[in-house]
Structure formats: structure tokens, C-alpha cells
Amino acid sequence: MNEPTLNYVLCPGAATAAQGAGNDAADMHRMAYWEWNATGNPEHPHVIVCVHGLSRQARDFDVLARALSRHARVVCPDVAGRGQSDWLADPMDYVQPRYASDMQALVAQLQARSPIQTLDWVGTSMGGLIGMLLASRSDFSSPVPIRRLVLNDIGPRVQWQALLRIGEYLGKPLVFTSLQQAAEALRLISAGFGPHTEQQWLDLTAPMLKPRIEGGLELHYDPDIAIAFQAMNPDMALASEAWMWSAYDSIQAQTLLIRGAQSDLLSVETAHAMAGRGPRARCVTLPGIGHAPTLVAADQVALVAQFLLPGWTPEHDEAAEPALAGAGA
């Protein structure tokens, strides 16, 4: 089966002392990224970057990446502080400008290794905010222009009550005795993700965990990612919203907005506004799902694939078979 390779890019900003000691340069941290490529061409000129949500990690995109990777290089980074990436020394660095700067370094490294002719972006929640900055005309613009942008249940305006909900669990020291127990606990926290088979949910849960020295399992992210998030107040949220609308309005990439019909984070009003300004996103609403669709079910995979790869059909793509197994989800 097609599997990804793990790579790293060195980015400005100090890692924690234990991790930064392994870096050749001071005040730098490593961001991990998983690269999928079943095209037979390691230098394929079409690159699709998929970036996860706030407390998640890159392996969320395994099903989608397999389906896309026969047609492009698919790159799924672990945002700093998550998965295989370094934890940052300063917890107040866990903010959008740092993440966008890291992604600029990633695209620059990919471009230096083999020229990128077409760059597309898939961003879930936080990953979509980062994508908006990279696709905008700003200091955070991508070194290679983004052609097509998928925003998965995210927009410039984020509902304050959803932020309060997320803050209730983010960074909490959860300990589990088994993968099954962790899956059951995370399913409660992530009810908005929508229906999944038991195997799909176990597959989404396993990469979220790491073993504890004391025994058991814990979440595979730095709990300090919660500090900057929880420091936000309504006035700061309004200032961030104005900044993100400015970025959104300057985007020229063709944009697909996916919204869970029951999302408490992306309102219907915000989705409508996004359809009428800036890149005038094409909006698709998914029934029975809140925040945020996992892009695992076959219909969700097809939605993204057909937007990024016109003419794509699962019936003629062997890479779509793992997604089709979840067609009933």
C-alpha cells in the first residue's frame, strides 16, 4: 500500500531545550512533514499541501492523501508543537504568523528540491487560516502562488462560543490506558466530526497518541499550544477577524469552502459572505456534520479531489479504494 515518507524542514524560532539541542542552528525548530507520492515521479511538479486543525496532526489526511497522491505530490505537515514536529520554547509563538512563516519555509524547501509548477492547499480549521495567509497578498504569501485553495469549515470570522468550547479541552493532561479508551474519549470531544466506522475512528485516533514514560498513552501535542489560544479575548478576536478578512479579500486562488451543516465555528452568514467577496468561494454544505469534516468519507474525498483534479473519478483511480471502504460513513 502507498505509504508516506517522513521529512523535516528547519524553521526560525527556538525549540524547547531538549529538542533544539539536535538542531545545527540556534534559535531554530524542525517541522515534520509526511510526503505521499504514487505518481512514479519523485519530482512531480504538482504539489498539494494539506494542513490539519488546532489540536490534530498530519496523519488525519491519510485517506485523502492516498487518493490524491497518484496525481500529485501530497505534503502533510505536522504544525509546530504537534505530531513529529518540535515543541516551541516560547508558548506565545503558537500563533498564526509563526505557523505561516513555517509553511513559507516548507514551500521554499520543496521548491528548491524540485520546481513546483502547480501548488494547491487543503486546510482544515487552523490549517485553512494558515492557507488563507499563504494565498493572500501579504508578508506571508507563499513563495509559489497557490492555484486552488480548500477551506474546510473555517473562515475569517470564527464564532466566539466555538472558541470557548475548544478552550475547555485544549491542553488538558489526558491519560489513556489503551487506544480503545482514547478513541472513545476523543469521539466525545470530536462529536462534530460526524459519523465514522469504528475502524475509521481508530485510524484517526492512533496517530494522536504517544506512550508515556510512566505508562499509558497521552496526546501527541505540546499542551502549551493552549496558552496563546486561551489568552485571546473578544477584542483580540475582532482584531484577528479584521486581519483575516483583509487577507481573504486579496486571495486570487480558486477557492472551495466546505462547511459542516451543524458547525458551531463557521456560521451560515460567514459562509455566505465568503461566497460574495474576495475569491468568491464555492460553498458546499455537508449535512449531519459539525466542526469539522474529516475528509475521510468517500463523498468528501471525491469533493476535494474533483476540485483539485478536474476529471478525477474514483471508479478509475485505484488510490480511491481505501476511501470507498468508508462510503457508508
WOHU-V876268 format. One record per pair of residues at least 24 apart in sequence whose C-alpha atoms are under 8 Angstrom apart, sorted by the first residue. I is the first residue (numbers start at 1). J is the second residue. D is the distance in Angstrom with one decimal. If there is no record, write none. Layout:
BEGIN
I/J/D, I/J/D
END
This chain:
BEGIN
2/36/7.7, 2/37/7.9, 2/38/6.7, 2/66/6.8, 3/36/6.6, 3/66/7.9, 4/34/5.7, 4/35/5.1, 4/36/4.6, 4/37/7.4, 5/34/5.5, 5/35/5.3, 5/36/6.8, 6/32/6.9, 6/33/5.9, 6/34/4.7, 6/35/6.6, 7/32/5.7, 7/33/5.3, 7/34/6.2, 7/35/7.4, 8/32/4.4, 8/33/5.9, 9/33/7.9, 9/105/7.1, 9/106/6.1, 9/109/7.2, 10/105/7.6, 11/101/7.9, 11/102/5.7, 11/105/6.4, 12/102/7.6, 13/88/7.3, 14/88/6.0, 14/89/5.6, 14/90/7.6, 15/86/6.0, 15/87/5.6, 15/88/4.2, 15/89/4.8, 15/90/8.0, 16/86/7.5, 16/87/5.8, 16/88/5.4, 16/89/4.2, 16/90/7.9, 17/89/7.2, 19/86/6.3, 19/87/7.3, 20/86/7.7, 29/86/5.9, 29/87/7.8, 29/88/7.2, 30/80/7.8, 30/85/5.9, 30/86/5.5, 31/77/7.2, 31/78/6.5, 31/79/6.6, 31/80/5.9, 31/84/7.6, 31/85/4.6, 31/86/6.3, 31/102/7.5, 32/77/5.8, 32/78/5.5, 32/79/7.6, 32/83/7.9, 32/84/5.6, 32/85/4.8, 32/86/8.0, 33/58/7.4, 33/75/6.5, 33/76/5.4, 33/77/3.8, 33/78/5.7, 34/58/7.2, 34/75/5.7, 34/76/5.1, 34/77/6.1, 34/78/8.0, 35/73/6.9, 35/74/5.7, 35/75/4.5, 35/76/6.4, 36/65/6.6, 36/66/7.2, 36/69/5.8, 36/73/5.9, 36/74/5.0, 36/75/6.4, 37/69/4.9, 37/70/6.5, 37/72/6.6, 37/73/4.9, 37/74/6.4, 38/69/5.3, 38/70/4.6, 38/71/7.5, 38/72/7.9, 38/73/7.8, 39/69/6.6, 39/70/4.6, 39/71/5.8, 39/72/6.6, 39/73/7.7, 42/73/7.8, 43/114/5.5, 43/115/7.6, 44/72/6.4, 44/73/6.3, 44/114/7.9, 44/116/7.8, 45/72/7.5, 45/73/7.8, 45/114/7.4, 45/115/6.2, 45/116/4.6, 45/117/5.0, 45/118/6.4, 46/71/7.8, 46/72/5.0, 46/73/6.2, 46/116/6.1, 46/117/6.0, 46/118/4.7, 46/119/6.1, 46/120/8.0, 47/72/5.6, 47/73/4.7, 47/74/5.8, 47/75/7.2, 47/116/6.7, 47/118/6.2, 47/119/5.0, 47/120/6.4, 48/72/6.7, 48/73/6.2, 48/74/4.8, 48/75/6.1, 48/119/5.9, 48/120/4.7, 48/121/5.6, 48/122/7.3, 49/74/5.9, 49/75/4.8, 49/76/5.8, 49/77/7.8, 49/119/7.6, 49/120/6.3, 49/121/4.9, 49/122/6.1, 50/74/7.3, 50/75/6.2, 50/76/4.9, 50/77/7.2, 50/121/5.9, 50/122/4.6, 50/123/5.8, 50/127/7.6, 51/76/6.0, 51/77/6.2, 51/78/7.6, 51/79/7.7, 51/121/7.9, 51/122/6.3, 51/123/4.8, 51/124/6.4, 51/126/7.9, 51/127/4.5, 51/128/7.3, 52/77/8.0, 52/78/7.7, 52/79/7.7, 52/123/6.2, 52/124/5.2, 52/125/7.1, 52/126/6.8, 52/127/5.0, 53/123/7.7, 53/124/5.3, 53/125/5.0, 53/126/4.7, 53/127/5.5, 54/125/7.1, 54/126/5.4, 54/127/7.7, 55/82/7.4, 55/170/7.2, 55/221/7.1, 56/82/7.1, 56/83/8.0, 56/208/6.9, 57/82/6.0, 57/83/5.5, 57/207/7.6, 57/208/6.9, 58/83/7.3, 59/204/7.5, 59/207/6.5, 60/204/5.9, 60/294/7.3, 61/294/8.0, 61/295/7.4, 61/296/7.7, 63/295/7.8, 63/296/5.8, 63/301/7.9, 63/322/6.6, 63/323/5.9, 64/295/6.5, 64/296/6.5, 64/301/5.7, 64/323/7.4, 66/319/5.6, 66/320/7.1, 66/322/7.9, 67/301/7.5, 67/305/7.7, 67/317/7.7, 67/318/8.0, 67/319/4.5, 67/320/4.6, 67/321/7.9, 67/322/8.0, 67/323/7.4, 68/305/6.6, 68/319/7.3, 69/319/7.6, 70/319/6.7, 71/309/8.0, 81/221/5.6, 81/222/5.2, 81/225/7.0, 82/220/6.2, 82/221/4.3, 82/222/6.5, 83/207/7.6, 83/208/7.2, 83/220/5.5, 83/221/6.1, 87/222/6.2, 91/224/5.6, 91/225/6.4, 91/227/6.4, 91/228/6.7, 92/227/6.9, 92/228/5.2, 93/228/7.7, 94/225/5.8, 94/228/6.4, 95/228/7.0, 95/229/7.9, 96/129/7.6, 96/130/6.4, 97/140/7.6, 99/130/6.8, 100/130/5.5, 100/131/7.9, 100/133/6.8, 100/134/6.7, 100/140/6.1, 101/140/6.5, 103/134/7.9, 103/142/7.8, 104/134/7.5, 104/140/7.1, 104/141/7.5, 104/142/5.6, 104/143/6.5, 107/142/7.0, 107/143/6.6, 107/144/7.2, 108/143/6.2, 108/144/7.9, 111/144/7.9, 116/144/7.4, 118/146/7.5, 118/147/6.6, 119/144/6.9, 119/145/6.7, 119/146/5.1, 119/147/5.8, 119/148/7.4, 120/146/5.4, 120/147/5.5, 120/148/4.9, 120/149/6.0, 120/308/7.3, 121/146/6.9, 121/148/6.4, 121/149/4.9, 121/150/6.1, 122/149/6.1, 122/150/4.6, 122/151/6.4, 122/152/7.4, 123/149/7.9, 123/150/6.1, 123/151/5.3, 123/152/5.9, 124/151/6.3, 124/152/4.5, 124/153/6.6, 124/154/7.1, 124/292/7.3, 125/151/7.4, 125/152/6.0, 125/153/5.8, 125/154/4.9, 125/292/7.2, 126/154/7.6, 128/152/6.5, 128/154/6.2, 128/155/7.7, 129/154/7.1, 129/155/7.1, 129/156/7.4, 129/244/7.8, 132/244/7.7, 132/247/6.5, 132/248/6.0, 132/251/7.3, 133/244/7.7, 133/247/6.1, 133/248/7.7, 135/251/5.7, 135/252/7.5, 135/253/6.8, 136/247/5.1, 136/248/6.4, 136/249/7.9, 136/250/5.3, 136/251/4.7, 136/252/7.5, 137/247/6.8, 137/250/5.7, 137/251/6.8, 138/247/7.1, 146/253/6.0, 147/252/8.0, 147/253/4.9, 147/254/6.4, 148/253/5.1, 148/254/4.7, 148/255/5.8, 148/256/7.9, 148/308/6.7, 149/253/6.2, 149/254/6.1, 149/255/4.7, 149/256/6.3, 150/255/5.8, 150/256/4.8, 150/257/6.0, 150/258/7.5, 150/304/7.5, 151/255/7.4, 151/256/6.2, 151/257/4.9, 151/258/6.2, 152/257/6.1, 152/258/4.9, 152/259/6.5, 152/292/7.0, 152/293/7.1, 153/257/7.0, 153/258/5.5, 153/259/4.5, 153/260/6.4, 153/263/7.5, 153/265/7.5, 153/266/6.0, 153/291/6.5, 153/292/5.8, 153/293/7.4, 154/257/7.8, 154/259/7.6, 154/265/7.2, 154/266/5.7, 155/266/6.5, 155/270/7.0, 155/271/7.3, 155/274/7.6, 156/241/5.4, 156/242/7.7, 156/244/4.9, 156/245/5.3, 156/248/7.1, 156/270/8.0, 157/241/5.3, 157/244/7.8, 157/245/7.7, 157/266/7.3, 157/270/6.5, 158/241/7.6, 158/265/5.5, 158/266/5.9, 158/267/7.9, 159/264/6.8, 159/265/5.0, 159/266/6.5, 159/267/7.2, 160/234/7.3, 160/237/7.9, 160/265/7.8, 161/264/7.6, 161/265/7.8, 162/264/5.7, 162/265/5.2, 163/265/7.6, 167/226/7.3, 167/229/7.5, 167/230/6.3, 170/223/7.4, 170/225/7.9, 170/226/5.7, 171/222/7.4, 171/223/4.1, 171/224/6.4, 171/225/6.7, 171/226/5.2, 172/223/6.8, 173/218/7.6, 173/223/7.4, 174/218/6.1, 174/219/7.0, 175/216/6.7, 175/217/5.7, 175/218/4.9, 175/219/7.7, 176/216/5.7, 176/217/5.0, 176/218/6.3, 177/216/4.7, 177/217/6.2, 178/216/6.9, 178/217/6.8, 179/205/7.5, 179/206/6.6, 179/217/7.9, 191/290/7.8, 192/262/7.6, 192/263/7.2, 192/289/5.8, 192/290/4.1, 192/291/4.8, 192/292/6.1, 192/293/7.7, 193/289/6.1, 193/290/6.0, 193/291/5.8, 193/292/5.1, 193/293/5.2, 193/294/6.1, 194/288/6.5, 194/289/4.6, 194/290/6.6, 194/292/7.9, 194/293/6.8, 195/289/7.7, 195/329/5.7, 196/297/7.9, 196/326/7.8, 196/329/5.0, 197/326/7.3, 197/329/6.1, 200/296/7.9, 200/326/7.6, 248/278/5.9, 248/279/7.4, 249/277/6.5, 249/278/3.7, 249/279/6.7, 250/278/6.1, 250/279/7.6, 251/278/6.2, 251/279/5.7, 252/278/7.6, 252/279/5.6, 253/279/6.7, 254/279/6.5, 254/281/7.2, 255/279/6.3, 255/280/7.2, 255/281/4.8, 255/282/6.3, 256/281/5.3, 256/282/4.9, 256/283/6.1, 256/284/7.7, 256/307/7.6, 257/281/5.9, 257/282/5.9, 257/283/4.7, 257/284/6.3, 258/283/6.0, 258/284/5.0, 258/285/6.0, 258/286/7.3, 259/283/7.3, 259/284/6.2, 259/285/4.8, 259/286/6.2, 259/290/7.9, 259/291/8.0, 259/292/7.7, 259/293/7.8, 260/285/5.7, 260/286/5.0, 260/287/6.5, 260/288/7.3, 260/289/4.8, 260/290/4.5, 260/291/6.0, 260/292/6.3, 260/293/6.4, 261/285/5.7, 261/286/5.5, 261/287/5.1, 261/288/6.5, 261/289/5.9, 261/290/6.0, 262/287/7.4, 262/288/6.7, 262/289/5.6, 262/290/4.1, 262/291/7.3, 263/289/7.1, 263/290/3.8, 263/291/4.7, 263/292/7.1, 264/290/6.8, 264/291/6.6, 265/291/6.6, 266/291/8.0, 296/323/6.4, 296/326/7.3, 297/323/6.1, 297/324/7.5, 297/326/5.3, 297/327/5.7, 297/328/7.7, 297/329/5.9, 298/323/4.9, 298/324/5.1, 298/325/7.7, 298/326/6.1, 298/327/4.9, 299/327/7.0
END
